[in-house]
Amino acid sequence: MASTGSSSLATEPDLIDARGLKCPLPVLKMEKRLAAMPPGATLIVLATDPMAKIDIPLHCQQNGHTQTLTTDGDVMRFEIVKA
């Protein structure tokens, strides 16, 4: 039986594009989205505000989420796995 590929969509991580938004909006949007997600789900946050580099990892640490940060120019890409 051929796969339609639709099953892979369910495993795609959620994405928040917070580029251009200033503190505290990136972390607030992340917090709201994570609250609606099941444990183990992945959320990607794109941000350009320098404070996000402090706020997002701190929020993740305080709430037990794991996160990794990569950068591409002035865009930070946070990959967060909900605890």
N, C-alpha and C positions, 0 to 999 in steps of 0.2 A: 504494500500500500504506500503511495507517495505521500510525503509530508507536505503540508501547506505552509509550514514555517510559522504559523500563528502561535505555536506553543513557545517559541523562542521569545516572543514579545513579552510574555509574562515574566521572564527573568531579566529583562532589561532594567537597569537601575533608573530610578526617578532622577530628574534633572531640575535644578533650580539655576536659572541664569540671573545672577545678582550683579552682573557687570554694570558698573556705573552707579550702583546704589551705595549710599554712605551708611556708616555705623549709626544705629544698630540694625538696620534693615536686613542685611544678609543673614545674621545669626537668628533674628526673629523669624524670618521665612523658613530657615532650616529647622528651627525648633518646632514650628507649627506643622511642617510636613512630616518630621520624624514622629510626632505624636500620633499621626494617623497611620503609621506604617507598622507592620508586624516585626518582631525581633528577627534579626538576621538579614533584614532587607537592606539594600544598598542605595544610598543617596549620593548624587554628585552635585556639588555646589561650585559654580564658577563665580569668582569675585575679583574685583580690582581694588577695593578699598583696603589700604594697608592694615587697618585695624582688624580685618577679618583674619589675618594671620595670627592674631592673638586671641580674638573672641571665639572663633570656631573650635580650635584645639582645646581651649579652656572649657567650653561648654561640653565637648565630647568627653574630656577627662572627668568632669564633675558628674556626668551621667552614665559613664561606663561604656560609651560607644568607642569603637576603634576608628581611626582616621589616618589617611595618608595625604600628603600634600605634594603636588607637582606644580611647577610654574612654566609658563610659556610667555615670555616677555613680561608684561605687567598683569597677566591673567593668572590667578591662582586657581588650581583645580583640587578641591577637597573630595576625597572618596571616603564616605562615612558608612560604616556598617552598624546598624542599630543594635544595641545591647538587648 
